[in-house]
Amino acid sequence: MLGTNILEIVHPEDRDKACYRINERRTGKRCTKSIELRLLTKEEETVRFEKRSKANGDFAVFLINAEGLYASATPEARSFAGTQGIARDITELKKAQGELKLNYARLELLNSISTSLILGETVEQLIEQTVKKLHECFPEYRAAYCTIDSQGKSRALYSLQPQDIPNITGLRADLNKAPGME
C-alpha cells in the first residue's frame, strides 16, 4: 500500500472518522493509535480494521496506528510529507475476547439462577428473571419460555425480543401438526 492514500480505500461510511483521526497529521504522543476502520479490497469487498473494542463477526480485524511525516524537524503544515502507519492482524485475539465475553454472560446467568433459587423465589420469578437476563445478554434474539403438555401442545408463557421480531407470549401451537412430526 506504499504511496496509496488510505482514504481511497476506507469504506464510505467510515471516511469522516478516518479523515478526523488519520488526516490530522499528528505525531508523537498525539498520533492516531488503535482506530477501527473498514477498508475496501481491490475487489471492493469490505475488510474490518479495528481498535480495541468488540469483535466484528467474520471480518478480519486489524489494529492501526498512524502518524504524520514531516520534511522538517518540527511539524509544520508546509513541510507535511504524508502519513505512515502500521496495521496488525488481531482477528484471533478479538475472537477469543468475544468467546470470553460470551462465557462470562453464561456464568452470570447461571449465578443469577442459583441466587434466585437460594433466595427462595418462585418458579415464575425465576423464569421471568432468566428470560430477562438472556434477552440482556443476547438482545438481537428472542428469549422465551414455553411449555409443552402431554398432548404435544406448546404455549409461550414469556417472551422478550427485539422490536422487529413478533412477541409470542400467549401463543399456542400444536407440535403434532408441525412438519416432520407425524
C-alpha positions as CSV (number, residue, x, y, z in Angstrom):
1,M,0.0,0.0,0.0
2,L,3.0,2.3,-0.2
3,G,2.1,5.5,-1.9
4,T,-1.7,4.9,-1.5
5,N,-3.9,7.4,0.1
6,I,-5.7,5.4,2.8
7,L,-8.8,7.5,2.4
8,E,-9.3,6.0,-1.1
9,I,-9.7,2.5,0.4
10,V,-11.7,3.4,3.5
11,H,-15.3,2.2,3.5
12,P,-17.6,5.2,2.6
13,E,-19.4,5.1,6.0
14,D,-16.0,5.3,7.8
15,R,-14.4,8.1,5.8
16,D,-15.5,11.0,8.1
17,K,-14.0,9.2,11.1
18,A,-10.8,8.4,9.1
19,C,-10.4,12.0,8.0
20,Y,-10.7,13.2,11.5
21,R,-8.3,10.6,13.0
22,I,-5.7,9.9,10.3
23,N,-5.6,13.0,8.2
24,E,-4.9,15.3,11.2
25,R,-1.2,14.9,10.7
26,R,-0.5,14.3,14.4
27,T,2.9,13.0,15.6
28,G,4.4,11.7,18.8
29,K,2.1,11.2,21.8
30,R,-0.8,12.7,19.8
31,C,-0.6,10.4,16.8
32,T,-3.5,8.1,15.9
33,K,-3.5,4.9,17.9
34,S,-5.9,1.9,17.8
35,I,-8.5,3.2,15.3
36,E,-11.3,1.0,13.9
37,L,-11.9,1.2,10.2
38,R,-13.4,-0.9,7.4
39,L,-11.2,-0.9,4.3
40,L,-12.1,-2.0,0.8
41,T,-10.0,-4.6,-1.1
42,K,-9.2,-4.3,-4.8
43,E,-12.5,-6.3,-5.4
44,E,-14.3,-3.6,-3.3
45,E,-15.1,-6.1,-0.6
46,T,-15.1,-4.7,3.0
47,V,-12.3,-5.6,5.4
48,R,-12.6,-4.6,9.0
49,F,-9.7,-2.7,10.6
50,E,-10.3,-2.4,14.4
51,K,-9.4,-0.5,17.5
52,R,-9.7,-2.2,20.9
53,S,-13.4,-2.9,21.1
54,K,-15.9,-5.6,20.3
55,A,-15.3,-8.4,17.8
56,N,-16.8,-7.9,14.4
57,G,-18.3,-11.1,13.1
58,D,-16.5,-12.6,10.2
59,F,-14.4,-9.5,9.3
60,A,-10.6,-9.6,9.6
61,V,-9.7,-7.3,12.5
62,F,-6.6,-5.0,12.5
63,L,-5.1,-2.6,14.9
64,I,-4.0,0.5,13.1
65,N,-1.5,3.1,14.3
66,A,-0.6,6.1,12.1
67,E,1.3,9.4,12.4
68,G,2.2,12.3,10.2
69,L,5.6,12.6,8.4
70,Y,7.2,16.0,8.0
71,A,10.2,17.1,5.9
72,S,11.4,19.4,8.7
73,A,12.4,18.6,12.3
74,T,9.3,20.3,13.7
75,P,5.9,19.6,12.3
76,E,4.7,22.5,10.1
77,A,1.9,22.5,7.6
78,R,4.1,23.4,4.7
79,S,6.6,20.5,5.5
80,F,3.9,17.7,5.7
81,A,5.1,14.8,3.6
82,G,2.4,12.2,4.3
83,T,1.2,9.7,6.8
84,Q,2.8,6.4,7.8
85,G,1.0,3.6,9.6
86,I,1.1,0.0,10.7
87,A,-1.8,-2.4,10.7
88,R,-1.6,-5.6,12.8
89,D,-3.9,-8.5,12.4
90,I,-5.6,-9.2,15.7
91,T,-8.5,-11.3,14.4
92,E,-7.8,-14.3,16.6
93,L,-7.5,-12.1,19.7
94,K,-10.8,-10.4,19.0
95,K,-12.5,-13.9,18.5
96,A,-11.0,-15.1,21.8
97,Q,-12.3,-11.9,23.6
98,G,-15.7,-12.5,22.1
99,E,-15.7,-16.1,23.4
100,L,-14.6,-14.8,26.9
101,K,-17.5,-12.3,26.9
102,L,-20.0,-15.0,25.9
103,N,-18.7,-17.3,28.6
104,Y,-18.9,-14.5,31.2
105,A,-22.5,-13.8,30.2
106,R,-23.3,-17.5,30.6
107,L,-21.7,-17.6,34.0
108,E,-23.6,-14.5,35.1
109,L,-26.8,-16.2,34.0
110,L,-26.1,-19.3,36.0
111,N,-25.1,-17.3,39.1
112,S,-28.4,-15.4,38.8
113,I,-30.4,-18.6,38.6
114,S,-28.6,-20.1,41.6
115,T,-29.0,-16.9,43.6
116,S,-32.7,-16.9,42.8
117,L,-33.0,-20.5,44.0
118,I,-31.1,-19.8,47.2
119,L,-33.4,-16.8,47.9
120,G,-36.5,-19.0,47.6
121,E,-38.0,-17.2,44.6
122,T,-41.0,-18.7,42.9
123,V,-40.6,-20.7,39.7
124,E,-42.4,-17.9,37.8
125,Q,-40.0,-15.3,39.2
126,L,-37.0,-17.5,38.3
127,I,-38.3,-18.0,34.7
128,E,-39.1,-14.3,34.2
129,Q,-35.6,-13.2,35.5
130,T,-33.9,-15.9,33.4
131,V,-35.6,-14.8,30.2
132,K,-34.8,-11.1,31.0
133,K,-31.2,-11.9,31.6
134,L,-31.0,-14.0,28.4
135,H,-32.5,-11.0,26.5
136,E,-30.0,-8.6,28.1
137,C,-27.1,-10.9,27.0
138,F,-28.4,-11.5,23.5
139,P,-30.6,-8.6,22.6
140,E,-30.7,-9.4,18.9
141,Y,-32.5,-12.7,19.6
142,R,-35.9,-13.7,21.1
143,A,-35.6,-15.1,24.6
144,A,-38.7,-17.1,25.5
145,Y,-40.0,-19.7,27.9
146,C,-42.5,-22.2,26.5
147,T,-44.2,-25.3,28.0
148,I,-45.2,-28.5,26.1
149,D,-48.1,-30.6,27.5
150,S,-48.5,-34.4,27.2
151,Q,-50.6,-33.9,24.0
152,G,-47.8,-32.1,22.3
153,K,-49.3,-28.6,22.6
154,S,-46.9,-25.8,23.2
155,R,-47.6,-22.5,24.9
156,A,-45.3,-19.5,25.1
157,L,-45.6,-18.2,28.7
158,Y,-43.0,-15.4,28.5
159,S,-41.1,-13.8,25.6
160,L,-38.7,-10.8,25.1
161,Q,-37.4,-9.9,21.6
162,P,-36.1,-7.0,19.5
163,Q,-38.8,-4.7,18.2
164,D,-38.6,-6.2,14.7
165,I,-39.5,-9.7,15.9
166,P,-43.1,-10.5,16.9
167,N,-43.9,-11.2,20.6
168,I,-45.0,-14.8,21.0
169,T,-46.3,-14.5,24.7
170,G,-49.5,-16.5,24.9
171,L,-49.0,-18.1,21.5
172,R,-50.2,-21.7,21.4
173,A,-49.1,-24.3,18.8
174,D,-49.9,-28.0,18.2
175,L,-46.5,-29.5,17.7
176,N,-48.1,-32.7,16.4
177,K,-49.1,-30.8,13.3
178,A,-45.5,-29.4,12.7
179,P,-43.8,-30.7,9.6
180,G,-41.9,-34.0,10.2
181,M,-43.8,-34.7,13.5
182,E,-46.3,-37.2,12.0
